[in-house]
Structure formats: C-alpha cells, structure tokens
C-alpha cells in the first residue's frame, strides 16, 4: 500500500469545537460524525475511504468516575485500581 498525502485546506464556517456523535466502520469506509458544540443540528461527517486498517477505542468515562471517587476515599481508590 502506498501512502497518499493531500494538503488539507480549512473549510470556511466550521466551528471551533465539536463532539464525537458516532464512529462507524463499514464497507464504505471509516466514518466519524461530529456535532457542533454550540448547535447540535450542525454536523460534520468525515469519511476515510479504504484508509483506516486499525484503530483503538477506549471508554474513558469509567476512568473519570473512578478518579472522582478516588479523591474522596483511599479505600475506593484501591477498588478503582484493581
């Protein structure tokens, strides 16, 4: 497989902040759907056709909840770590 790099030109009118609404991997490619942080009706779809062969997905929400509990209780901290 040969790499193909293209210069990306910023698109006028994009927001400065987005949230990931969904990720999907299908025959059409790897798709990321983003929602504007200030207007959730405005969305941006990014599709990588035939270019993403591997990726990693990690649920960080448990880690954040665990850290909140860990600040308040050493006993809970040990439960979170193990």
C-alpha positions as CSV (number, residue, x, y, z in Angstrom):
1,X,0.0,0.0,0.0
2,X,1.4,3.4,-1.0
3,X,0.7,6.4,1.2
4,X,-1.1,9.3,-0.4
5,X,-0.8,12.6,1.4
6,X,-3.0,15.6,0.5
7,X,-2.8,19.1,1.7
8,X,-5.9,20.0,3.7
9,X,-7.4,23.4,3.3
10,X,-9.6,24.5,6.2
11,X,-13.3,24.8,5.4
12,X,-14.8,28.2,6.0
13,X,-17.6,28.2,8.6
14,X,-16.5,25.3,10.7
15,X,-17.0,25.6,14.4
16,X,-14.0,25.8,16.8
17,X,-15.4,22.9,18.9
18,X,-17.1,19.6,18.1
19,X,-18.2,16.5,19.9
20,X,-18.0,13.0,18.5
21,X,-21.5,11.8,17.9
22,X,-20.7,8.5,16.3
23,X,-18.0,6.3,14.8
24,X,-18.7,3.6,12.3
25,X,-16.7,1.1,10.3
26,X,-18.4,-0.3,7.2
27,X,-17.8,-1.3,3.6
28,X,-18.0,2.4,2.7
29,X,-15.1,3.3,5.0
30,X,-14.4,4.6,8.5
31,X,-16.9,7.3,9.3
32,X,-16.8,9.9,12.1
33,X,-19.9,12.1,12.7
34,X,-19.3,15.3,14.7
35,X,-21.8,17.6,16.2
36,X,-21.1,21.3,16.7
37,X,-20.7,22.0,20.4
38,X,-22.8,25.2,20.1
39,X,-25.5,23.9,17.8
40,X,-26.1,20.1,17.7
41,X,-28.1,20.4,14.5
42,X,-24.9,21.3,12.7
43,X,-22.9,18.2,11.9
44,X,-19.7,17.3,10.1
45,X,-19.2,13.9,8.5
46,X,-15.6,12.7,7.9
47,X,-15.1,9.5,5.8
48,X,-11.8,7.8,5.4
49,X,-12.3,5.5,2.3
50,X,-10.1,2.5,2.3
51,X,-7.5,4.1,4.6
52,X,-8.1,3.0,8.2
53,X,-6.9,-0.5,8.7
54,X,-6.8,-0.5,12.5
55,X,-7.9,1.7,15.3
56,X,-8.4,1.6,19.1
57,X,-11.4,2.7,21.0
58,X,-11.2,3.3,24.8
59,X,-14.1,4.2,27.1
60,X,-12.6,6.9,29.3
61,X,-15.9,7.6,31.2
62,X,-15.3,4.9,33.8
63,X,-11.8,6.3,34.4
64,X,-13.1,9.8,35.1
65,X,-15.8,8.5,37.5
66,X,-13.2,6.4,39.2
67,X,-10.9,9.4,39.7
68,X,-13.8,11.3,41.4
69,X,-14.4,8.5,43.9
70,X,-10.6,8.1,44.4
71,X,-10.2,11.7,45.6
72,X,-12.6,11.2,48.4
73,X,-11.7,7.7,49.6
74,X,-8.5,5.8,49.7
75,X,-10.5,2.6,50.1
76,X,-12.4,3.3,46.9
77,X,-9.1,4.2,45.2
78,X,-7.8,0.7,45.8
79,X,-11.0,-0.7,44.4
80,X,-10.6,1.5,41.3
81,X,-7.1,0.4,40.7
82,X,-7.6,-3.3,40.9
